[in-house]
Amino acid sequence: MLEPVTYAQLLFPDFSLIVIGWLLCRFTALDRSVWDKVESLVYYFLFPVLLFHSIVRSPLDFGAMSHLITAGVGLGLCGIALAYALPFLPWIGTHIDRRDHAASAQVAFRFNSFICLALAERLAGAPGLLMIAVLIGVGVPMLNIAAVWPMARHAQTGFLRQLVRNPLIVATAIGLIANLLGFSLPWWADPTLTRIGSAALALGLLAAGAGMQFATLGRGKVLAMSVLTIRHLLLPLTAWGLALALKLDPAQATVLMAFSAVPTASSAYVLAARMGYNGPFVAGLVTLSTVLGVLSLPFALALPR
């Protein structure tokens, strides 16, 4: 088992890109207007291509993946239950604004796909990318529904339509169908798709850094501490228990632990703002979650398995 320091060194290239993205956005002409377009490029084109390529290029054995899928679903359901329960807990519930909770609950259980994909390849190579693609395919629909549900009464559009138009869900579904049908990519397409995947990971991490905001962290401290404790402490411990209980092999356990401890989704604040909630407050939580990921990932990956 690698030591925590070794894991920190392994994660440094990815988090250094996040810091570079923040510095570029704050102190150069590459301001927020530029990174909005970069995020759109990554979200609507580069990442879907990466997910599709990752799934199609390797035969998918659902029997071998069944325990990992079970663990991913169990982890997501635990995160949702913990986040939803916060307003009903003694003392904590009395210090939480219900409207802010509706917008912020998603921070506790959603995950940053950009960082997931980068880490999975770094930790477990091409098999790791396939595993994380499956976890993303399972997690994105379930967790997006859970994120939208508390805010649904204020939504201007139906959340089901938002889900079926999600490019990550669409790319994963098409990739799974193609894999099951035995489709294989022509040899000449592989180098191009590999380069697109590399661009997706680098630009995704830079965009995650560019989206960080620190100015709105002063309010709702109990709520902030609660959702971030779930995201960066309780979920890694839950994943650890699931990995042991389901006897995941070392590669699957490593990917699951990384999946459990990554920062929350950078799009959480966009969803909150679009549905009429306090987007800047959620953006502050996303920022702090990104910073806490530097600590929670080495912690999660160093737990004995």
Long-range contacts (C-beta under 8 A, 24 or more apart in sequence): 1-302, 1-304, 1-305, 2-301, 2-302, 3-302, 4-298, 4-299, 4-301, 4-302, 5-298, 7-297, 7-298, 7-301, 7-302, 8-294, 8-298, 10-122, 10-123, 11-119, 11-122, 11-294, 11-297, 11-298, 13-122, 14-115, 14-118, 14-119, 14-122, 14-205, 15-293, 15-294, 17-202, 17-205, 17-206, 17-209, 18-115, 18-205, 18-206, 18-208, 18-209, 18-212, 18-290, 19-209, 20-206, 20-209, 21-205, 21-206, 21-207, 21-208, 21-209, 21-210, 22-209, 22-210, 22-212, 23-209, 24-206, 24-209, 24-210, 25-209, 25-210, 25-211, 30-210, 32-210, 35-206, 35-207, 35-210, 35-211, 38-203, 38-206, 38-207, 38-210, 39-207, 39-211, 39-266, 41-203, 42-114, 42-200, 42-203, 42-204, 42-207, 43-167, 43-168, 43-267, 44-167, 45-167, 46-196, 46-197, 46-199, 46-200, 46-203, 46-204, 47-113, 47-114, 47-117, 47-167, 47-168, 47-171, 47-200, 47-204, 48-167, 48-168, 48-170, 48-171, 49-171, 49-193, 49-196, 49-197, 49-200, 50-117, 50-129, 50-196, 50-197, 50-200, 50-201, 51-117, 51-133, 51-136, 51-137, 51-168, 51-171, 51-172, 51-175, 52-171, 52-172, 52-174, 52-175, 52-178, 53-175, 53-185, 53-193, 53-194, 53-196, 53-197, 54-117, 54-126, 54-129, 54-130, 54-132, 54-133, 54-175, 54-197, 55-130, 55-133, 55-134, 55-137, 55-172, 55-175, 55-176, 55-178, 55-179, 56-175, 56-178, 56-179, 56-183, 56-184, 56-185, 57-126, 57-185, 57-190, 58-126, 58-127, 58-130, 59-179, 60-130, 60-134, 60-176, 60-179, 60-180, 65-131, 65-134, 67-246, 67-247, 67-248, 67-252, 68-131, 68-134, 68-135, 68-248, 68-252, 68-255, 68-256, 69-134, 69-135, 69-138, 70-242, 70-246, 71-239, 71-242, 71-243, 71-246, 71-248, 71-252, 71-256, 72-134, 72-135, 72-138, 72-139, 72-256, 72-259, 73-138, 73-142, 74-238, 74-242, 75-235, 75-238, 75-239, 75-242, 75-256, 75-259, 75-260, 76-109, 76-138, 76-139, 76-142, 76-143, 76-146, 77-142, 78-234, 78-235, 78-238, 79-108, 79-109, 79-143, 79-230, 79-231, 79-234, 79-235, 79-238, 80-109, 80-142, 80-143, 80-146, 82-108, 82-109, 82-230, 82-234, 83-108, 83-109, 83-146, 83-227, 83-230, 84-146, 84-150, 86-223, 86-226, 86-227, 92-222, 92-226, 95-222, 95-223, 96-220, 96-222, 96-223, 96-226, 97-220, 97-223, 99-277, 99-278, 100-220, 100-223, 100-277, 100-278, 100-281, 101-150, 101-223, 102-150, 102-151, 102-277, 103-150, 103-151, 103-272, 103-275, 103-277, 103-278, 103-279, 103-281, 103-282, 104-220, 104-223, 104-224, 104-227, 104-272, 104-281, 104-282, 104-285, 105-146, 105-147, 105-150, 105-227, 106-143, 106-146, 106-147, 106-264, 106-265, 106-268, 106-271, 106-272, 106-282, 107-227, 107-228, 107-231, 107-264, 107-268, 107-282, 107-285, 107-286, 107-289, 108-226, 108-227, 108-228, 108-230, 108-231, 108-235, 108-264, 109-143, 109-146, 109-147, 109-230, 109-231, 109-235, 110-143, 110-144, 110-147, 110-264, 110-265, 110-268, 111-139, 111-143, 111-259, 111-262, 111-263, 111-264, 111-265, 112-208, 112-262, 112-263, 112-264, 112-265, 112-266, 112-290, 112-293, 113-140, 113-168, 113-204, 113-265, 114-201, 114-204, 114-205, 114-207, 114-208, 114-266, 115-204, 115-205, 115-208, 115-262, 115-263, 115-293, 116-258, 116-259, 116-262, 117-200, 117-201, 117-204, 118-201, 118-204, 118-205, 119-258, 119-262, 119-297, 120-255, 120-258, 120-259, 121-201, 123-254, 123-255, 123-258, 123-301, 124-251, 124-254, 124-255, 127-251, 128-251, 128-254, 128-255, 131-251, 131-252, 131-255, 132-255, 132-258, 132-259, 133-172, 133-175, 135-255, 135-256, 135-259, 136-168, 136-172, 137-169, 137-172, 137-173, 137-176, 139-259, 140-166, 140-168, 140-169, 140-172, 141-166, 141-169, 147-268, 147-271, 148-271, 148-275, 151-271, 151-272, 151-275, 151-276, 151-277, 154-275, 154-276, 154-277, 155-275, 155-276, 156-275, 156-276, 207-266, 208-263, 208-266, 208-290, 209-290, 211-266, 211-269, 211-283, 211-286, 211-287, 212-286, 212-287, 212-290, 212-291, 213-269, 213-280, 213-283, 213-284, 213-286, 213-287, 214-284, 214-287, 215-280, 215-284, 216-280, 216-281, 216-283, 216-284, 217-284, 217-285, 217-287, 217-288, 219-281, 220-281, 224-284, 224-285, 224-288, 227-285, 228-285, 228-288, 228-289, 228-292, 231-263, 231-264, 231-289, 231-292, 231-296, 232-261, 232-289, 232-292, 232-293, 232-295, 232-296, 233-296, 235-260, 235-261, 236-260, 236-261, 236-296, 236-299, 236-300, 236-303, 237-303, 239-300, 240-300, 240-303, 240-305, 243-305, 244-305, 248-305, 250-305, 253-305, 254-301, 254-305, 257-300, 257-301, 257-303, 257-305, 258-297, 258-300, 258-301, 260-300, 261-293, 261-296, 261-297, 261-299, 261-300, 261-301, 262-293, 262-297, 263-289, 263-290, 263-292, 263-293, 264-289, 266-290
